[in-house]
Amino acid sequence: MIFLTLEHILTHISFSIVSIVITIHLITLLVDEIVKLYDSSEKAMIATFFCITGLLVTRWIYSGHFPLSNLYESLIFLSWSFSIIHIVPYFKKQKNHLSAITAPSALFTQGFTTSGLLTEVHQSAILVPALQSEWLIMHVSMMVLGYAALICGSLLSVALLVITFRKDIKIFYKNNHLGNESFSNVFGNTYFFSAKNYYKSQSIQQLDHWSYRVISIGFIFLTIGILSGAVWANEAWGSYWNWDPKEIWAFITWTVFAIYLHTRTNTKLPPANSAIVASIGFLIIWICYFGVNLLGIGLHSYGSFTLTSN
């Protein structure tokens, strides 16, 4: 009872802190000069990380197994993964666009977790025999960490596309009215880059850079998760591959982001090309992670609802 109460408290505290972080981010978007406010939002995200960590540890203690056996627990772990991705660049003293992605993502997952829609799987139960394995930690944690990184990287690519394809900004402008006539004769027909276009180009480059870095990390996690899952499947079901819906969509996800990485390494192509692939990958991730679970079919049906053993 104490553990359940503590879990309930930590869940709502973490959600409240993330909500405050989002509010602070919205304020800093309007007033860039408030540096201390930005730092406080980063520290609040660190507090969120410790709250979710405490929540996972608490559930691990009273359930007796690593808390990744159903959709509710994986959502908590997904939120924890977002908080890690958020705070790592902060400790490296690197300012980037990740905080605008990770904080809302953590808010969304925590909000869905605490919404009461997953009441049936809040309570932990005895694992089915197939899940009573050490591979549970390795496989599922790598998959969820991979999902978190790929989601963040994909959203950065979506932001890149929004900036790239929004209403065209004049790249050049012509100035034929420069006070001094002789000066005008020299520069009257010269075209200058607009300041807006410069900042647009800089934003695209930064978004492309961070999207590539985060997706690369997520792709590594996803690859490890799929390989470890194949080994586990061979132990549990006697085959490395069973054409299960979850396996198929995980492979589709892996393929899409492999195409992204291949496209991104081609320097002749503009960043928008690879960003389009990553944006498609964003939809594929949610189908793989959430959509397949809603069907409740296949060997991974316990990914949505906890099944108890007899």
Secondary structure, DSSP 8 states (H G I E B T S, - for coil): -HHHHHHHHHHHHHHHHHHHHHHHHHHHHH-TT-HHHHHHHHHHHHHHHHHHHHHHHHHHHHHSS-S-SSHHHHHHHHHHHHHHHHHHHHHTT---STHHHHHHHHHHHHHHHHTSTTGGGTS-----GGG-STHHHHHHHHHHHHHHHHHHHHHHHHHHHHHHHSS---SEEE----SSHHHHHHHTT-EEE-HHHHHHHHHHHHHHHHHHHHHHHHHHHHHHHHHHHHHHHHHHHS-S----HHHHHHHHHHHHHHHHHHHHT-TTS-HHHHHHHHHHHHHHHHIIIIIHHHHT-STTGGGTS-----
